[in-house]
Amino acid sequence: MPARPEVRGLRRVDLLSPDPMAAAIFYRVVLDWSPVAVQAGVDCWVGNRRCAFIRTPRADETTGFRLVFAGAPMDCSLTGPDNALVQVTKGRAQHGPQAPEPRPGEPCWAELATTDPDRADAFWTDTLGWTVNGATYLSAGRAIAGRTEATAGLGWLCYFAVTDLDEVAGHAAERGGEVQRVDHPALGKTMLLTDESGTRIGLAETRSWG
């Protein structure tokens, strides 16, 4: 990347799916997204903010969610320790500590699982212009993402705001999804959702970022 970005939050998340329309229907039911078919895939909206874009993966890509951070001088992909992948793009952050508070269905937190916290901290703070305080990454002094040490489920995970975890769990089960309850140190009661294609996201009952 030719210049160091100042990443302040997420522009959106991308979902790489073998069946974008089926994925759009699943998340319309579970997160109340409003999907709009476009030439390259499916844009997904909550109110007037685009929260996700669903498309088929290219030959060199794997399926799953990709966080798209905002504030870079150009669009590009980044691969950090443990092959943790993100996209960075131009434009302002739509979701994050300096964006409007998350509405139900919108991203509300980002978290990195890594086998080597020191290497991960060095890479992501240097590359994205962040600082680190304990297990929290900061942008302009405000919490933007978390970091956990792990041996499985490595990489970046996006959490989405919901009003009622029980209700979302019911909708997910009806559509073939699976859920796991988790007590999160920063977000409180959360849930990990694995959709019908095996893609995982986090869910939290919150009205704030982090």
C-alpha positions in Angstrom: 0.0 0.0 0.0 1.6 3.3 -1.1 0.5 5.4 1.9 -0.5 4.7 5.4 -4.2 5.0 5.8 -6.1 6.5 8.8 -8.7 3.9 9.3 -11.6 5.2 11.5 -14.1 2.4 11.0 -15.9 0.1 8.5 -17.2 1.2 5.2 -19.2 -2.1 4.9 -18.6 -5.8 5.0 -18.4 -8.0 2.0 -19.9 -11.5 2.0 -18.4 -13.9 -0.6 -21.0 -16.6 -1.2 -21.5 -19.3 -3.8 -25.2 -18.2 -3.9 -25.5 -14.5 -3.2 -29.3 -14.4 -3.5 -29.8 -17.3 -1.0 -27.4 -15.5 1.4 -29.3 -12.2 0.9 -32.6 -14.0 1.7 -31.1 -15.5 4.9 -29.8 -12.2 6.2 -33.0 -10.4 5.2 -34.8 -12.8 7.6 -32.2 -12.8 10.3 -30.9 -9.2 10.4 -33.7 -7.5 8.5 -31.4 -6.3 5.7 -33.0 -4.7 2.6 -31.2 -6.5 -0.4 -31.0 -4.8 -3.8 -29.7 -6.7 -6.7 -27.0 -4.9 -8.7 -24.8 -6.0 -11.6 -22.0 -7.4 -9.5 -24.0 -8.9 -6.7 -26.4 -7.8 -4.0 -26.2 -4.5 -2.0 -27.7 -4.8 1.5 -29.1 -1.8 3.4 -30.3 -0.8 6.8 -32.2 2.4 6.3 -30.1 4.7 4.3 -26.7 3.0 5.0 -25.3 0.2 3.0 -24.0 -2.4 5.5 -23.0 -5.3 3.2 -22.3 -6.3 -0.3 -22.8 -10.0 -1.3 -21.0 -11.5 -4.3 -19.6 -14.7 -5.6 -15.9 -15.3 -4.8 -13.2 -15.1 -7.5 -11.1 -18.2 -8.3 -8.4 -17.1 -5.8 -10.9 -16.3 -3.0 -12.6 -18.3 -0.2 -16.1 -17.8 0.9 -17.0 -15.8 4.1 -17.3 -12.3 5.4 -14.6 -9.7 4.7 -14.3 -6.5 6.7 -13.9 -3.4 4.5 -12.3 -0.6 6.5 -12.6 3.0 5.3 -9.9 5.7 5.1 -7.3 4.3 2.7 -5.9 6.3 -0.2 -6.8 3.4 -2.6 -8.7 0.2 -2.6 -6.6 -2.9 -1.8 -6.5 -6.1 0.2 -4.4 -6.7 3.3 -3.2 -10.0 4.7 -1.9 -10.0 8.3 -0.5 -12.6 10.6 -2.5 -15.9 10.6 -3.6 -15.0 7.0 -6.2 -12.6 8.5 -7.7 -10.8 5.5 -9.4 -7.4 5.2 -10.2 -4.9 2.5 -9.5 -1.2 2.8 -11.1 1.4 0.7 -11.4 5.1 0.1 -14.2 7.2 1.7 -15.5 7.8 5.2 -16.5 5.2 7.7 -20.2 4.3 7.8 -19.8 2.1 10.9 -17.5 2.6 13.8 -16.7 4.7 16.9 -16.9 8.0 15.0 -20.0 7.0 12.8 -23.6 7.1 13.8 -24.7 4.6 16.5 -25.4 1.2 15.0 -29.0 0.3 14.3 -30.3 -3.3 14.4 -28.7 -5.2 11.6 -25.6 -3.0 11.3 -22.0 -3.7 12.2 -21.3 -2.9 15.9 -17.8 -4.3 16.6 -14.9 -6.0 14.9 -12.6 -8.5 16.6 -9.4 -10.3 15.6 -8.5 -13.8 16.7 -4.8 -14.5 16.4 -2.2 -17.0 17.6 0.4 -14.3 18.1 -0.9 -11.1 19.7 2.4 -9.2 19.5 2.8 -9.8 15.8 -0.8 -9.0 15.1 -0.6 -5.8 17.1 2.5 -4.7 15.3 1.1 -5.4 11.9 -2.4 -3.9 12.3 -1.4 -0.8 14.3 1.4 0.1 11.8 -0.7 -0.7 8.7 -4.0 0.9 9.7 -2.6 3.8 11.8 -4.1 2.5 15.1 -2.7 2.3 18.6 -3.2 -0.6 21.1 -4.3 -0.6 24.7 -4.3 -4.1 26.2 -6.5 -6.2 23.9 -8.2 -3.2 22.2 -7.2 -1.3 19.1 -7.8 2.4 19.1 -8.4 5.0 16.3 -8.0 8.6 17.4 -8.2 7.4 21.0 -11.5 5.6 20.6 -12.0 1.8 20.6 -12.3 0.5 17.1 -11.7 -3.3 17.4 -10.8 -6.0 19.8 -8.2 -8.7 19.8 -8.1 -12.2 21.3 -5.5 -14.9 21.4 -6.8 -18.2 19.9 -5.8 -21.4 18.2 -9.0 -21.8 16.1 -11.4 -19.5 14.3 -8.5 -17.2 13.3 -9.0 -13.9 11.5 -11.4 -11.0 11.7 -15.0 -11.4 12.9 -17.7 -8.8 12.5 -20.4 -8.4 15.2 -23.8 -7.0 14.2 -26.3 -5.2 16.5 -29.6 -6.9 17.2 -32.6 -6.0 19.5 -33.3 -9.5 20.8 -30.8 -12.4 20.6 -33.5 -15.0 21.3 -35.6 -13.8 18.4 -32.7 -13.8 16.0 -31.7 -17.3 17.1 -35.2 -18.5 16.3 -35.1 -16.9 12.8 -31.7 -18.4 12.2 -32.8 -21.9 13.2 -35.8 -21.7 10.8 -33.4 -21.0 8.0 -30.8 -23.7 8.8 -28.4 -21.5 10.9 -26.7 -22.5 14.1 -26.0 -20.3 17.2 -23.7 -20.4 20.1 -24.1 -18.2 23.2 -21.0 -16.4 24.4 -20.3 -14.0 27.3 -18.1 -11.3 25.7 -15.8 -9.3 27.9 -16.7 -6.0 26.2 -20.1 -6.6 24.6 -21.7 -8.7 27.3 -24.2 -11.4 26.2 -23.5 -12.2 22.6 -24.1 -15.0 20.1 -22.1 -16.5 17.3 -24.2 -17.4 14.3 -23.1 -19.8 11.6 -25.3 -19.6 8.5 -26.4 -22.4 6.2 -23.2 -22.1 4.2 -20.9 -22.3 7.2 -20.1 -18.5 7.4 -19.9 -17.1 10.9 -20.7 -13.7 12.4 -21.2 -12.3 15.9 -24.4 -10.8 17.3 -24.8 -8.4 20.2 -27.7 -6.6 21.9 -26.2 -3.1 21.8 -26.8 0.4 20.5 -23.2 1.5 20.5 -19.9 0.6 18.9 -18.1 -1.8 21.2 
